[in-house]
């Protein structure tokens, strides 16, 4: 009688143990698959961003080459900057990234946000991004612009000439400067990009080997 009871409880324990084991394996498999999916999606996003940057760099250097070849020393057709001051808050905040495009034939108007080479005595040589509040035409392709930061109480003291304008702001990417600053550190870049990439590569290699062994009937 005791023997049969022991067998009964042993079988129940065995069934329960198998159930727990199967449940745990199922959970680990789902967690592994989800982790793999998340890491792969992150790396695809990084890859897409790098492709966009590569295209913009190709356009940038191609335009520079053509300008030098033709003797036209104007600013590149595209430029990108990270904002470091509060002068354009709330339109553009600190650590927002901007993409500017050079406009042909002085096509900048009142209300446009432009990036330009500053000639202010306390900001000389610095790239400043402010809004155009007044335009004075000097010729058909040359003007002087009065600029002002949206968060500044008064316009900039010196006007901006067409020759000093790098371009008009077309895109604002919020807080991208934080990512740029973070990934500029080699350790952070390795942790966020190289390590996940290595994990995905190793995982794919194991999957390929496992599929190969299965197809050859190797246990």
C-alpha positions in Angstrom: 0.0 0.0 0.0 2.7 2.4 1.0 4.7 1.4 -2.2 1.7 2.2 -4.4 1.2 5.6 -2.7 4.9 6.4 -3.2 4.7 5.5 -6.9 1.6 7.6 -7.2 3.2 10.7 -5.6 6.4 10.1 -7.6 4.5 10.1 -10.8 2.6 13.3 -9.8 5.9 14.9 -8.9 7.4 13.8 -12.1 4.5 15.2 -14.1 4.6 18.4 -12.2 8.4 18.7 -12.6 8.1 18.1 -16.4 5.4 20.8 -16.5 7.5 23.3 -14.6 10.5 22.4 -16.8 8.5 22.9 -20.0 7.1 26.1 -18.7 10.6 27.4 -17.8 12.0 26.4 -21.2 9.1 28.1 -22.9 9.7 31.2 -20.9 13.4 31.2 -21.6 12.8 30.6 -25.3 10.4 33.5 -25.5 12.7 35.8 -23.5 15.6 34.8 -25.8 13.6 35.4 -28.9 12.3 38.8 -27.7 15.8 39.9 -26.6 17.2 38.9 -30.0 14.3 40.8 -31.8 14.9 44.0 -29.7 18.7 44.0 -30.2 18.3 43.3 -33.9 15.7 46.2 -34.3 18.0 48.5 -32.4 21.0 47.6 -34.7 18.8 48.1 -37.8 17.8 51.5 -36.5 21.5 52.4 -36.0 22.3 51.0 -39.4 19.6 53.1 -41.0 20.9 56.2 -39.3 24.4 55.5 -40.5 23.2 55.1 -44.1 21.4 58.5 -43.9 24.5 60.1 -42.5 26.7 58.4 -45.2 24.3 59.8 -47.9 24.5 63.3 -46.5 28.3 63.1 -46.2 28.5 62.0 -49.8 26.4 65.0 -50.9 28.4 67.3 -48.6 31.8 66.3 -49.9 30.5 66.1 -53.5 29.3 69.7 -53.2 32.6 70.8 -51.7 34.5 69.1 -54.6 32.4 70.8 -57.2 32.7 74.2 -55.4 36.5 73.9 -55.3 36.7 72.7 -58.9 34.6 75.6 -60.2 36.2 78.2 -57.9 33.0 78.8 -56.0 34.0 78.9 -52.3 30.5 79.1 -50.9 29.4 77.0 -47.9 28.5 73.3 -48.4 24.9 72.6 -49.5 24.2 70.8 -46.1 25.5 71.3 -42.6 24.6 69.9 -39.3 25.0 71.4 -35.8 24.2 70.7 -32.2 22.7 73.6 -30.3 24.6 74.6 -27.1 22.8 77.8 -26.0 19.3 78.8 -24.9 18.9 81.7 -27.4 16.3 79.9 -29.5 14.2 78.3 -26.7 11.5 77.0 -27.0 11.8 76.6 -30.8 15.2 74.9 -30.6 16.5 73.7 -27.2 20.0 72.8 -25.9 21.3 69.5 -27.4 18.8 69.6 -30.3 20.4 68.8 -33.6 19.6 70.9 -36.7 20.1 70.3 -40.4 20.7 73.4 -42.5 20.6 73.8 -46.3 22.3 76.5 -48.3 19.8 78.5 -50.4 20.8 79.6 -53.9 20.4 83.3 -55.0 20.0 84.7 -51.5 16.6 83.0 -50.9 16.3 83.8 -47.2 13.2 85.6 -45.9 12.0 87.2 -42.7 11.0 84.5 -40.3 13.5 82.0 -41.5 15.9 80.4 -39.0 19.4 80.6 -40.3 22.9 79.4 -39.2 25.7 81.9 -39.8 29.2 82.9 -39.1 29.0 85.5 -36.3 31.0 88.7 -36.4 29.9 89.9 -32.9 32.8 90.9 -30.8 32.0 88.3 -28.1 31.0 85.6 -30.5 33.3 86.1 -33.5 34.0 83.0 -35.4 31.2 81.0 -33.8 28.3 79.5 -35.7 25.1 81.1 -34.5 21.5 79.9 -35.3 18.9 82.8 -35.0 15.8 83.9 -36.7 15.7 86.6 -39.5 13.6 89.6 -38.3 14.5 92.0 -41.1 16.0 91.8 -44.6 17.7 94.7 -46.4 18.4 94.0 -50.1 21.7 95.4 -51.3 21.7 93.8 -54.7 19.9 90.9 -56.5 22.0 88.3 -54.8 23.3 90.0 -51.7 21.5 91.2 -48.6 22.1 92.2 -45.0 19.9 90.5 -42.4 18.9 91.5 -38.9 18.7 88.4 -36.7 17.4 87.6 -33.2 17.2 84.6 -30.9 13.6 83.8 -30.0 14.6 83.8 -26.4 16.7 87.0 -26.5 15.2 90.3 -25.5 16.7 92.3 -28.4 18.1 91.7 -31.9 21.8 90.9 -32.5 24.0 94.0 -32.7 25.6 93.3 -36.0 23.8 92.4 -39.2 24.5 89.3 -41.1 25.7 89.4 -44.7 24.7 86.8 -47.3 28.3 85.6 -47.5 28.3 84.6 -43.8 25.2 82.5 -44.0 25.7 78.7 -43.9 22.0 77.9 -44.6 18.4 77.8 -43.5 17.3 75.3 -40.8 15.1 72.6 -42.4 15.1 69.9 -39.7 15.2 69.9 -35.9 16.0 66.6 -34.2 15.2 66.9 -30.5 17.9 65.8 -28.0 20.1 64.1 -30.6 23.1 65.9 -29.1 22.8 63.8 -26.0 23.2 60.6 -28.1 26.0 62.1 -30.1 27.8 63.1 -26.9 27.2 59.7 -25.3 28.4 57.7 -28.3 31.4 59.8 -28.9 33.0 58.0 -25.9 34.6 54.8 -27.1 33.4 52.8 -24.1 29.8 53.8 -24.6 30.0 53.2 -28.4 31.3 49.7 -27.7 28.6 48.9 -25.1 25.7 50.3 -27.3 26.8 49.2 -30.7 29.7 46.7 -30.9 28.6 44.4 -28.0 25.0 44.0 -29.3 26.3 43.5 -32.8 28.6 40.8 -31.5 25.8 39.1 -29.7 23.6 39.0 -32.7 26.4 37.7 -34.9 27.3 34.9 -32.4 23.6 34.0 -32.0 23.2 33.8 -35.8 26.3 31.6 -36.2 24.9 29.2 -33.6 21.6 29.1 -35.3 23.3 28.3 -38.7 25.4 25.6 -37.1 22.4 24.1 -35.4 20.4 24.0 -38.6 23.4 22.5 -40.5 23.8 19.7 -37.9 20.0 19.0 -38.0 20.1 18.8 -41.8 23.0 16.3 -41.6 21.4 14.3 -38.8 24.2 15.1 -36.4 23.1 15.0 -32.7 
